[in-house]
Amino acid sequence: MKKRLAILGSTGSIGTQALGVVDAHPDLFTVEILSAHSNGKLLVEQSLKYRPNAVVVTDEQQYEQVKKELDHTDIKVFGGARALCDVVQWDTVDLVLAAIVGIAGLHSTLAAIDAGKQVAIANKETLVVAGSLVMQKAREKNVLPLPVDSEHSALFQCLVGERPDTVEKVILTASGGPFLGKKPNFLVNVKKDHALQHPNWAMGAKITIDSATLMNKGLEMIEAKWLFDLQNEQIDVVIHPQSIVHSLVQFRDGSLKAQMGLPDMKLPIQYALAFPQRLENDFKRFDFRDYGKLTFEQPDYKTFRNLSLARDAMYKGGNATCVLNAANEVVVQAFLQNKVGFLEMNDIIEQALGDIAFMENPSLEELEQTDAETRKFTEGLVKKSQLYS
């Protein structure tokens, strides 16, 4: 039988590439649910092509237009975030691809897991904010979350068939982004157009800025902790500018396993959608003759302080990672709107981490309160920064 997919965030970078995988394997996949926040135009185009059972528009201002344009079809159209949590639990859904950017994807992911659905997680913020709660629910429901991030997919592939107690540590690789080797006197003048020019990967704006600041790698450290049930000291980061080695696992006997390939998000997406199968494809192949060398170096934690802030929040635990994520989402949006400078993002996140009250074992409700409080606090800091700029 074909695997019936719910693709949440279908108009984003991951969602559109996932639909490309569906196009390549129409005998294996069918689209049951599509969702988008505000890109109603593309959602309608996707809906007319893939004819899902239902679509969800979480920006209710777009709902009426999408509903009107699909009125001549038998596609069900729902509006609002609550609808996402309902449709992912339908019996007609086999796998949920959680590709909504930010904390907005948390509730629908939890709802899918609660219904015992197979879940492919491309939304790292879900685990950064509420990793303990998400993985506890996954254990209760006997759900194995499948990672879509290239680094976590690499770790997952390296760990297949291995006993968890044989793992000494995992090593996440980072390209270093467009500003590898740059110092503060250069970064202080960086604008969004420069930061959006990633040397290896084609990604959405938010994750591309996170890559430029190395916050993306910090968030991935936290995500890896929960996905693979690791201790903080078992997680390391290394800069690998060529983005060929996607991550490594070091075992207790000293051996290393790495997953390698050209930087192409379609590969980890395909792996997650098809798991446990490994599908053929016509993607470009890696050839060692095209690369004179593969290099590795330590991250510059002093210059790229977001990586340090994320690591510290991971060690602190509790709601600290929620504060980190919320503050980062606000400052990245502000940076994209030219409201704060590149290095100012670090300062504002650090202040939020220091000023928002710490909770050691927060509930889901308390995490939502932390998220809201942090966003309000951080937005105030952004406004204050604009007054003095």
Buried (B, 14 or more C-beta within 10 A) or exposed (E): EBBBBBBBBBBBBBBBBBBBBBEBBEEBBBBBBBBBBEBBBBBBEBBEEBEBBBBBBBBEEBBEBBBEBBEEBEBBBBBBBEBBBBBBBBEEBBBBBBBBBBBBBBBBBBBBBBBEBBBBBBBBBBBBBBBBBBBEBBEEBEBEBBBBBBBBBBBBBBBEEEEEEEBEBBBBBBBBBBBBEBEEEEBEEBEBEBBBEBBBBEBBBBBBBBBBBBBBBBBBBBBBBBBBEBEEEBBBBBBBBBBBBBBBBBBEEEEEBBBBBBBBBBBBBBBBBBBEEEBEEEEEEBEEEEEEEEEEEEBBBEBBBBBBBBBBBBEBBBBBBBBBBBBBBBBBBBBBEEBBBBBBBBBBBBBBBEEBEBBEEBEBEBBBBBBEBBBEBBBEBBEEBEEEE
